Amino acid sequence: MHKEFRMGNEAIALGAIAAGVNLISGYPGTPSTEVLETVAKNRTNDCYVEWSINEKVAMEVAAGAAYSGARVMVTMKQVGLNVASDPLMSLEYVGVKGGMVILVADDPGPISSQTEQDTRTFAAFSKVPCFDPTSAQEAYEMVQEAFEYSEKYKTPVFLRPTTRVCHGYATIEVKDAAEYKKNESEGFVKDSKRWVIFPKLSFQAHRNIEKRNVELGDVFSEYDRNVVSRKTETRFGIATGGINYTYTMEALGTDAEKIAIFKVATPFPFPERKAVEYLEQLDAVLCVEELDPVIERALTYIAGKYHLPVKIYGKLTDHVAASGENTIDSVKDSITQFLLDQGIAADRYKALTAGEKNNQSEELAEMPELPVRPPVLCAGCPHRASFYDVKCAMKGKKTIFCGDIGCYTLGNAMPLDMVDTCLCMGAGLGIAQGVYHIEPDTTCFAFVGDSTFFASAIPGVVNAVYNQADMTLIVLDNSTTAMTGHQPHPGTGHTMMGDIVNKIDIVGILKGIGLKTVETINPFEHEAAVQTVARVAAEPGVKAIIFKSPCIAITKSSRCMHIDTDACIGCQKCIREIGCPALYTFEGKVCIDESLCTGCTLCSQLCPVHAIGDGQEERGQA
C-alpha cells in the first residue's frame, strides 16, 4: 500500500483497476468523466477502455463482457442513466456472470446538469443494489467491494458518488500493482435459458430478485460501512449518507460523540435490521441527505412497520432543503433547528450558530463583491459565428431554433438569443418536427453538436425523413466533445485506447439516410455562410448544414485582432450583436482583450467602418 493525492473520480478508477476490471465503457458527462479517463491512463494490459457513442450502447457493451465473466464498469452521469435505462431494466432480470459496477455520478445543485434526479431512487425502481460513498478513500475501497457483491449475487450494482465526492481531492491509501486482483474470464457459455429474456423467465427472475433483495437488506445490515455509532445518553440521532455524512461530522465537530449517528452506505436494499437497532434507542432522528428523502422515507416506513415511537425529521418536515446542494453551513442550520425543536441544547446551539454567522457577516462585509460572471461561449468559439450566421440569414422570418445539450446551449444568452428550446440530448430534432407539423409556416431549425449527433441525433433525422418533416438540421462540428473535456468520438479518427481509425463521415451518414442537400461551410466566412443558410433553409423537406471549425480550446491561435481607434466610431455593433468576451469598451471606444482574442475575424467582418483588422504583427495594442 502507498499514499497518493487524488480526485475522488481518480480514486474510483484506481479502485476499479485494483479490483481487476477488464472492460470499462461509458459516455462523458460531468461529474463522472474522469473515472474512465483515469482508467485509460493507468489500466493494466488486460483492460479494454472505450467511450461509447451513448450510455445505452455503453451498458450493452459492458453487459456482453459481463456475460463472458469479465469484470466491467460503466460510467455516466445521472441523466445518462435515463439513456441506459432500457437495457439496464432488462439486464437486472437476466443478471450477470462477471462483476458489473455502474458508476452513476449524481449532481446536486444541479451544477452542470438538467436535473437533480437521485440514483438512489432509481436503484429502488430498477431493483439494483446501490452503494453510496462518503469520501474519496471510501469510494476507492467501496468500488472493490461492489464488484464482490455483484459477482456473488449475479447482479449489476450502482456506485453513486455525488459531485463533491467525484471532484474533491484527498490523500488516499491505494494498493501497489502487485496487490491488484487478476480476473480471468471463462468466456461466454451458451445457455438460452439464462441469457435470452422471455416473459416466463422474467416472471421467475422477478420473484428471485425480490427474494434476493430481502436477503441483501439483511446482509447489508452486517456490511461494515453501514455504521451506527455507539449508544449515547441522549435520545436523538442523525441518519445520513454519502458526502452528507462528511458534512454532518464536520458540522458537529466534537459534539458528534453525543449524538447517535447512522451512516447509510447502501441506501438500497436498505439495511433494515441495523436501522431497527438504531431507532429502538431514540425518540427523534434527523435525516440529512441531498435530493430525494430516501433515508427519511425508509426510516419512516421501518418505524411504522415495527411500531417504534420515534419521530423522523428531514426534507418532508422542512428541516432539510427539499432541493439543491447541501453545505456544511446548511447542515449545521438543519441540525440546529432539529435540536431546537427537540428542546435540546437550545441556548448553546443558538449562541454557536449566531456567533458564527456574525463572524461570517463581518468577514463578508470587508470583502469586495465578486464580479458577475455568467456562463458564456469562449472568445473565438465557432458556435458563436454559426449562431450569428443563422440569425442574420433568418432575420425577419418566423423561426424556431431548437437547441441541445453542450457548449452551444450557451447560444441562448443575449445578444445571440438563438436557443428557443433545450430538453435533452438529441431532442431538438424531434421538437422541431413537432412544431412544423402544427405550424407549417414556421421555419424550423435543430442545432446539434458533432458528438451529440453520433450519440442521439441520428434516429431523429431518420424520423424526420420518414415522416416528411420540413426542417433544417445544423450540425456544429468542432471536432471534439468540448463541454466535458475534449473526449474523442466517432468523427475524430481516434479512440480512447489510442488507436487511429477511419473517421465516420457525418455527410455520408446524412446522405445515406436520404437527405438530398447537405452542405459544409466555415462559420467564420460570414457572408458566404449567411447566403448558404438562407438558400438551404428555403428548400423543402429535411436538409442539413454542417458548420465545420475546430474548438478553439484545442487549436487556439496566437493571432489577435486589432482596433484602429481613430477609425472606430463607437457604434459598438460588434459588442451588441455577438457578445464576444474579448470585446469591451473604454472611454467610448471598443477595445480587445488580447489575452482572450483568438483572431477569429468575426468582429472585423461586422464592423461597418472596417476599424477592426488582423493585428498579428501588433499584439499588445488595444
N, C-alpha and C positions, 0 to 999 in steps of 0.2 A: 504493500500500500504506500501511496505517497500523496502529497497535497498539491492541488492546483487551484488557481483563482479563475473561476469560470462563471459564465452566464448560466441561468437556470436551464435554458434550452440546450446549451452545450453539455450540461450535466446529464440531462436526459439522454442525449445522444451517446455520451460515453458509457452510461449505464446500459444502453441497448447493445453497444459493442461488447461490453464485458459479459453480457448475457448470451453472446453468441448469435446475434441477429444475422440472418443470411440474406435478407432482402428488405429494403425499405423503399416505399413508393409514397408519393404524395403530390399535392398541388400547393404552390406557395400562397401563404396568407398570414399576415401579421395578426397575432403574435407567435405563430408556430414555425415560421420559415427556417430559423437557424438550426432546428433539430436535424432535418435531413441534410442541410449543408455541412454540418459538423460531422455527421456520419460519413459523408462523401470524402471529407478531408482526412479522416482518421480510421477509415474502415480497414478491416483485415482483407486478405486476398480472396476469401470465400464469401464476401458480402457484395451483393449487387444493389446499386442505387439508381433510382430514376425519378425525374419529375414527369409525372404522367400528365396527359392532356387535361384531365379534371379529376375531381375526388372520386367520382363513381368508378372510373377506369382504374384509378389507384387501388380502390378497395377490391376490385375484381382481380387485378394482377396479384395482389397480396394473398387473396383467397386461394388462387391456384397454387401458389408456393406453399401456403399452409396446408393445403390438401396433400401436398407431397411430403409433409413432415418438417418443412423448414420453419425456422423462427422468423417472423415477419413483423414489420411495423408499418403503419400507415399514418401519415401526418396531414393535418389540416387545421383550419380554424373553425369556430362554431358554426358559421353559416355554410362552410364547406360540407359539414356533416349532413346538411339538408340534401346536397347533391349526391352524397354517398349513401343516403338512407335506403334507397331502393335495393341495392344488393345486400346491405347490412341486415335489413329486417329478415330477409330470407336466410342469410348466412347464419344468423343466430339459431335458426331451426335446423339447418344442415350440420352446423358445428365445424370444427377444425381438428387437424391432427397435430400440426406444429403450433407452438405458442404464437398468438396473434395479439399484439397490442395496438390499439387505435388511439393515437395521440390526437386529442382534440383540445386546442387551446381556446379557452373562453376569454371574452374581452369585456369585463365590467367597465362601465363608463357611458357608452362604449367609446373607446379611444380611437379605434381605426376600423370600425365595423358598422354595418347597417342595423344590427340588432344586439340585444343583450340576452339572447337565449341561453339557457342553462343546460349544459350537457348532463348534469346530474338528473334533471327531469327527463331528458331524452333516454338516459340509461334505464329508468324505470319503465318508460314507454316501450323501449325495444327489448327489455328484459336482459340487458347486457351488464355484467358487473362493472363497477366504476371505482377507480382509485383516485384520491384527491390529495396531492402532496402539499405540504406546508412550506417547504423551503427547497433550495437547490440540492442540498445534501439528501434530504428525504426523497426528492424526485429521482436522484441518481440510484438510490437503493430500491425505491419502490418499483421502478420500471423492471428491475431484475426479478423482483418478487411477482410482479404482474405476469411475466412470462411463465413462471412456475405454476401459478394458479390457472392460467389459460390452458396450459398443457394438461394439467391434472383433471380439469373439468371439461376439456374439449370445447371451449367456448372462446370467441373473441372477447377482449376486455377493453374498457376505456381507461386511459390515463388522462386526467382532466386538470392540467395546470391552468392558472389564470395569468393575466398579463404580468402581474408583479412577481410571480414565481418565474415565468418564462424569461423576463428581461432583467430581473435582479441579479446582481453579482455576489459571489461569496467564495470563500476558500473552502474547498471540499476535499474529503479523502476519497481517492479513487484507487482502483486496483492496478497493479502492474500488468503488463501484457501477458506475462507468464501465468497470471491468475484468471485470464479470460476463459469462459466456458467455450468448449468446442462442440458445436452442434452438427451432427451428421444426420442428414435427412435420408430416409429409406426410399424416397421416391413415391410417385403416385401409384396406388394399388387400386385396380378397378373393382368397384363394388357399387352397382347401380342402386342398391337398397340404401346406401349411405349418402352417395353424392348427387343423386338425382331427386329433386324435390317434387313430390306428388302430394295431392290432398290427404290421402290416407296416412302417408308418412309424416306429414306436417301435423296432423292431429295428435299422433303419438309423440312427436317431438315436442309439441307444446306442453303436453302433460308432463313429459320428462323435465322440461325447462322449469316449470313451476315447482316441481319437487326439488330439483337441484338448487333453485334459488332460496328455498326454505332452508335447505341444508347449508348453503353458503352463508346465510344470515347467522346461523349458529356457529359456523366455522369462523366467520369474521368477528364473532364475539371473543374469540381467543387470539385473533390477529393482534400482534403486539403494537401495531401502530394505532389501533383504536384504544386510546388511553383514558382511563378515569383516574383523576388524582385521588389521593387518599382522603378518607373521611375527615371532615373538619367540624369544628364546634358550631359553625353557622349552618343554617338550613336553606341556603340558597346557592345556586351554581350558574355556570355559563357553559353552554354547549356550542361548539364551533368547529370549523374545519378549514383546510386549505390555508391560504395566506391570512385569513381572518384569525386563525389560531395565533399566528405570529403577531398580528396587530393587538389581539387581546392580551397576550402575555406582556407585550411592551407597554400597553396602556395600564395594566395592573401593577407592573413592577413588583415590588416586594409583597404587595397585597395578594399576589397570586396564590400564596400558600394558605390564605384564609378563605379562599373560595373553591368550591368543588368544580373542577374543570373536566369537561368531557370532550376530548379531541376525536372527531369522527373522520377517519381516514377512508372509509368505504361507505359512502352515502347510499349505495345500492349494491347488493342487498344490505339493508340496514342491520347493524349488529344488535338485534332486538334484546337478547338476553343480557348483554352488557348494559344496554340502556335501562332495562328494568332495575338492575342492581344500582345503577346511578340514581334513578328517580326515587327509589324507595327511601333514600336518606334525606330527601329535600322537600321543601314547601314551595319553592319557586325557582324557575330556570329561565335565563335569558339566552335566546339563540342568536348568535352573531354570525351572519353569513351574507354573501353577496348574491344578487339576482333572485332566484326563487326561494321561498321559505321551505326548503327541502327538509332540513333538520327539524325545523319547528313543526311541520306537519307530521313528521314521523314520530316525534316525541308526544305530540298531542294525541295521536292515534294510540300509541303504546300506553299512555297514561289512562286513556279511556278503556282500553282493552283489559287492563289489569286493575282497574278501579283504584288508581293511585291518586291521593288527594294533593296533587302538585299542580301549580299554575304554570303554564308555558307562555312566555313572552317573546316577542320578536317583531318581524315585519307585519304580521297580521294584527298586532296590537299597537302599531306605530312607535315601537321602541327602537326599531332599526329601519332605516330608509328603505322604501319599497323598491327603489330602482337606483341605478348609479353605482359608483365605486365607493367602497368604504375606505377610510383612512384611520390612522392611529387616533387622530383627534375625534373623528366621528364615532369611533368605537368607544372612546373614553366618555363622550357625551351620552351614548346609549347606556353604558354601564352605570354612569352617574344617575341618569333618570330612573333606571331599573332599581337601583339601591334606594333612591329617594321614595319610590313607590312602595318599597318594602318597609320603609321607616328604619332603614339600617344605615348607620354611619352617615346620616344625612348631613350634619353640620360639617363633618370632616371633608366629605366629598364636595359639598358646595364650596367650601373655602378653597379647596385644592383647585377645582376647576376654575373658579372665579379668579384666583391668583394667577394661574397660567394664562388665562385669556387676557387679563390686564397686562401681563408682561408682554404677551404677543402683540397686543394693541400698541403698546409703547414702542416696540421694535418696528412694527409696520409703519407707525407714524413718522419714524425717522428715515424710512426708505423712500426713494422716489418711485412714482408709479411706473410699472412696466409698460413699455410701448405695446400697442395693439398690433399683433402680427397674425392676421388671418391667413389661412392656407391659400397658396397662390401657385399657379404654374411657374416653373423656373424661367428665368430670363433666357430667351433663345429657344424655348420649348417649341418643337414643331407643331404641337397641338394648338397653340395659340394662333399660329398662322393658318392652320387648317380651319379652325372655327371662324376666324375672321374672313377667310376666303368665301366660305359658305354664306356667312352673314351678309356680305356685300352682294353676292350673287342673288340672294333671295330677298333683298330689301324691297319692302312694299307688298310682298306676297303673303297670302295666308299659309302659314307653315307650322309644323310641329317638329321639334328637334328632340328625339328620344335618345337619352344618354345611357351610360353603362358604368360598371364598376372599374375604376382605375384612376390614374393621374388625371385623365381627361374629364372626370366628374367635376373637376375644378373649373371647367368651362361654364359652369352655372354662375360664376361670380361676375359682378359688374367690372368693367364695362362690356365684357363679351356677352353675357346673359344668353348662352347658347345651349343650355341643358334644361329642357322643359319637364322631362321625366327621368327618374332613375330608380329602378326597383331591385334588380339583382342581375348577376352576370348573364348576358345574352338576352335579357328580357326586352330590351329596346326594340328588337326586330318584331317581336310579337305585338308590342304595344303600337308600333307604327302601323302594322297591318290592321289592328282593331280599329284605330282611328280612321284609317282610309275607308274601311267597309261601312262605317257610319257617316263619315264626312268626306265623300269622294272629291270635293272641291279643295281639300287641304293637301298641300304638297308635303309629303311625309318623308322624314329623314331618320335613319337609325345610325348612331355612331358606335363603333366598337373597336377596341384595340386589337393588335395582331395576336397577342397571346390569348385574349378572350375569344377571338374568332375561332381558334382551334378548340378552346375549352368548351364553349357552349353556344356559339352563334350559328354553326353550320345547319343544325336542324331548323332554325328559324328561317334561314334562306330557302331551304328546301320547301318549307311550308308556304312561304310567300310565292314561290314559283308555281307550286302545285295548285294553290288556291287563287291564283291570278290577281295578286295584290298589285298596287301601283305605289312603289316606294323607291327611295334611293338609299342604298347602303353605303356608308362612309367607313372605310377601314383606315384607322390611324396607325400606320405601320412604322413604329420607331425601332424595330429590330431587337426588341427585348421585352421582358416582363418588368417594366420600370418601377411600378409602385411598390413592389415587395422586395426590391433589391437586385434587379437585373439578372433574373434567372433565365436559362435557355428555354426555348420552346421549339416545336417542330419546324418553325420557319427560320431558325437561327443557324442551322447547319452544324450544331454540336450538341452533345448530350451531357448529362451530369456525370457520366463515367469518363468524360474527356474524349469520347470518340467523335471523329469528324464524319458527318453523314450528309446525305443529299438533303438540301432544303426542300421542304414541302411548299409548293407554289400556290399562293392564295389565288392568283389569277386563274391557274389551271383548275383549281377546285371550283371556283365560281362558274367558269365556263362549262365544266363537267356537269354541274347542277342544272345548267340550262340558261344562264344569263347570256344575252347577246352582246350587251355593252358592258365592258369592264375596262376602265381607264386608270392609268397610273400617272400621277403628277407629283411634282415637288411643291409642297405648300408654300415655300418661300418665293416661288415665282408667281407673285400675287396676281398680276393682270391675267396671265395665262390660266391660272387656277380658277379665277372668277368666271372667265369665259367658259371653261370646261364644265364647271358646276352648273351654270345656267343652261348650257346646251344639253347635258346629260339628264338633269332633273326634268327637262321638258319632254323627254322621251317617255312613251307609255310602258307600263309593266315594271318589272324588277330590274334594276341596273345598279352598278357599283362604281365607286371611285375610290382608289387606293391612294391616300396621301402618304408618300414614302419619304421619310427623312429620319436619320438615326437620332436617338435620345442624346441630348447634349451632355448628359452625365457620363456617357461612355465615349463620346467623341468631341469633348469640349475644345473649342478653338481658342487660339491665343489672340484672335482678332478682337478689335474693339471699334465700334463706330465713333465718329467724331462730329460734334456740332459746331458749325460756323456761327458763333454768337452774333456776329454782325448781320448775318442773313436771317437769323431766327426772328420771327415776328411775334413770338409768344402766343400763338394761337392754341398751343397745347393739344392739337389734334392727335398727335402720336400717343399722348398720355390718355386722352379721353376715349380713344377708340380701341386700344389694345391692352392697356393696363400692364405693361411690362415693368417688373420691379426694378429694372436697371435705369428707368427714366424717372427723373424728379425735377422739381422746379427750384430755382434760386434767383431771387430778385427779378421775378417775372420772366426769366428765361428758362428753357428746358436744358437740363444737364444730363449727362450719362455717367452712371457709376461704373467705372472701368473694372472694378473687382467682380461685377456681375455680368457685364455685357459679353456676349459671345460672338458679336459681329454677324448676326443672322440676316441683317439688312432689311427686315420687315419695316422698321420705323422709317428708314430712308425712302422706302417706296411710297409711304403715306404722306410725307412732308409736302405741302403744297408749294413751298418755295425752295425745295431742294437744299435745305440747310443742313441735312444730315448726310454724311458721307463715310466712306471706309477710312478709318483712322489707324490702319495697321502700322503705318510709319510714325504715327503721332500719339501712341499710347501715353497716357499721363496728362493729356489735356482734357478739360471739361467739355 
